[in-house]
Amino acid sequence: MLQHHYEVERIITAVDAVNVKLHLERHPETAKQVAAADRIVMTKTDLVSEEAKAEAVREISRLNPLADIVFAVYGETDAGRLFAEPGSGHGKDFRLQEAWGAGSPAPALSHPQQAASSLSLTFDRPIDWNAFGLWLSMLLHAHGDKIMRVKGLLDAGEPGSVLLNGVQHIIHPPEHLPDWPESCERRSHVVFIMKSVEADDLLQSLHAFQRVLGARADLSTMEVIHG
């Protein structure tokens, strides 16, 4: 009954700055929690050096380039930033822009047990929203337990972008934004964080839908980060 009255606004995950690398290496569920997060609170930053904190940020960003990271010092953090609404300067639209605006591919993950990969796609023309939704539904029906996260801004030919956000089998209702985020190129961008799914297999299924989608995936900007 509750699902008809409430929805998850954001997922916030706490990450231990002292032990993050060890947890990612030994506990696969840690990687899943990080991959599912919209925002990450990095705790115990007062117990590590600036170099170690920077390395912890790199470890998290390699696995989930979309998550906004905030820091806790002696248990205190910026609650305003933690609970900021989308579009307020710390929202997901801005983090999406940063993720695929960086320009250079992220280095490979170094955790064999994690077996996670991140695939970033850009489309060169507006897409057919119905066709894309059908392809994504089929993908998640077949591999939803292996698709840890999917997130994107889509150009569906409307004045604003369509914000896509999903975790495994669950795709949250898409948000049709009134306009595009400032300084964000008007092109469709989608990021997949996957486990035990080959990027080539995903692309092959996408290519089969290309004519129906009305757009072509721009492989020149594709980034594949293997675990």
N, C-alpha and C positions, 0 to 999 in steps of 0.2 A: 504493500500500500504506500509506503514512504517514497518509493521511486517516482510516483506520480506528483509528488509535492516538493521534492528536493533534488538537487543535482550537485555533483562535485564541481566546485569552482576552480580549485587548483590542488595539486598534490605537492606537499612540502616534505622533503626528506632531510634528516640530520645525518651528517657525515663526520666521522672522527678524524681530524687532521693528523693525529699522531699515528693512527693505525689504518688509514684508508688503503694503502697499498697492500698491506697484509690481508685485510678483509676482502679486497677484490680478488686476490690470488686464491684464497682458501674457501670463500663462501659465495657461491653463485647467486644466492638470493640478494646479496649486497648489490651486485651488478644490476639485477632486475629492479631493485628499489631506486637506484640512481637513474636508470634509464627511464623509469616511469615518472620521474619528478618534473614538476614545472619550475620549482625553486628548491634550492639546496642551502641548508644552513650548515656551514662548516664550523664545527665546535672545536674547543681546545686549541685554538690558534695562539693562545698565550703561552702554550707549552712547546711550540716549535719555532724554529728560526724562520726568517723571511724567505730563505731559499727553499726550506722544506714546505712552507705554505704554498709557495709558487708551484712547486712540483705537485703538491696535492691538487691544486686547481687544474693543472695540466692533465692529471690522471682522470679527473671528473669530466673535464671538457672533452677529452678524447672519446669517452663513452657516451656522453650526452651533451652535444654542442648547443642544445636549445635551452638548457636549464640556466636560470638566473641564479648566481651564487652570492649569498650574503654571509658575513662572518660574525661569529660569536666570540667575544673576548670576556673571559671570566663569567660566562653564561649570559652575557648581555648582548643584544643585537638591535638593529634598527627595525622596530616593529612596523613603522610606517612603510618601509620598503618591502618588508616581508608580506604584508597584506595589501599592497598597493593594487588598485584596480587596473585592468588593462587600459592602455592609452594614457596613463598618468605619468609616464616617463620611465616606469619600471615594468611595464606590462609585457605580455607575450609577443605582441606585434613587434616591439622594439628588439626583443631578444632574437626573434626570427630573422630580422634584418641583419643583425650582427653575425648570426651563424653562417649565412651564405654570402655575407659581404666581406668576409675575411680575405678571400682571394686565394689562399694557398691551402692545399690539403693538409689535414692534421696527420701527425705521425702515427705509425701503426701501434695498436695496443700490444701490450707485452704480457698478457695473462692468458696462457693456453686454456686454462679451465673455463675462462669466461666465454670464449668462442663467440664473441659478439662482433657485429659489423655494423657500420653506419653507411647508408647509401643516400646521397643527395642528388636530386634530379631537378633540372630546369626545363620548362617547355617553351618552345619558341613562338607559339601562337595561343590565343584563347582556346580553352578546352570545352568540350561538351560535358556539362556537369552530370547529366544523367548517365552518359557512357562511362565517365570516370568513376562515378559511384557504383555502377554495376561491376566494373573491373575490381575495385577495391573490396567490395562485398565478397566477391568470389575468392579473392586472395585471402581475406581474413577467415572465410569459411574453411579454406583448405589449410591455412598455416597460422591461424590466429594465436595459437599458443606459442609460436616462435617469433611473432612480430611484437616485440616489446613496446614499441612506440612508433607512431606515425603522426607527423605534424607538418602543416604547410599553409602557404598562402596561394590561392588559386585565382587565376584570371578566367572567369567564366563569361566574359563579355558584358559584365554588369559595371555600373559606375564605380563600385567599390570591390574590394577583394573578398573572397570567401575563406574564412579561417577554418582549417581542418585540424582536428585534434582527436587522437584515438590511442587507447591502451589495450593491446592484445585484441580480444574479440569485440571490444566495446568502442564504437565510434560515437563521440558526443555529437549532439545536434550541431551542424555547421553554423557558424556565425556569418551572416552576410553584412559586412561592414559598409558604412556609407561611403567611404573613400579609401584610398590606399595610404599606408603609413608614409610620412614624409621621407624623402630621400631613398625610398625603396623602389627599385626598378619594377615597372609593371610587367611582370612575367610570372608564370606559375612556378613555384618552388615547393618541392616536397622532400622531406627527410624521413627515412625509415631507419629505425634501430632494431636490428634483427639478431636472432640467435639460431644457428644451424640452418640458415637459409642462404643459399648461394645467390649473390647479386645477379649472376648470369641467368639464373632461373626466373628471378623476378622480372628482369628486363625482357626475357623471351616472352613471358605472358603479356607484358605491357606492349611489346611490339605487335603482338597478335591483335591488339585493340586499337592500334594507331589510327587506322582509317576512321574508325567509329569515334575515337576521341577528338578527331579534328585537329590534333597537334602532335608534334614530334618531340620526343625527349631529347634534349640537347646533351649528348654524351661528352661533349668537349668540356662541360663544366661539372661532369659527374665526379663525385669523390666516393671511393670505396675504402673504408678503413676496417681492416680485418683484425679479429682478435686472435 
